Amino acid sequence: MITVRELFEACIEYELTNARVYASFMIRLGVDDERAAQFWEEMSSEEWDHYIILNFGRSLCERAGMMSEPARNVKSETLEKLNALVSQSEERAAEGGYTLKEAFQIAIALESSEVDYLFLNLIRVIRQAISRLGEYHLEKRIQEASGDMRHHLDSLVAAIRRLGNDPELVREARDAFSAAPAR
């Protein structure tokens, strides 16, 4: 059984790692193309925002006494698989020597994984904490966070189209996102 605490710990690490991976892409690929630098910086910032929201939500859930509760619909195998994917992505980004297309492929793998599904799962838990604590004024920020997920994927597809000029990679991204766990 995965607890809410364990899910927060894992997801916080995933979001932080994704932010670092995208920042690496910005630094290395931005040398050749300012548009690529700007895109990867935006992707990194969005992951950083997710990290901040999860830290904020974790403190709410701690105050609401929810951290030892089971995380519904989350299996330890899922976390193990995501640990491997995120770790491999970070290692590849640190190695350097990748092309823009390879960076996009790494981003597609990360964004079509269950990381966002788990993030949205935690958003539901945070909403429960808000309800338990009666702090409804915090709901708007949480709604904005879950609404940004679709924009995040759409901006990746748009960047592949605009910067990568690779229709096959655009199709690959769309297929991966449509097959991804329910958001």
Disulfide bonds with the S-S distance in Angstrom:
none
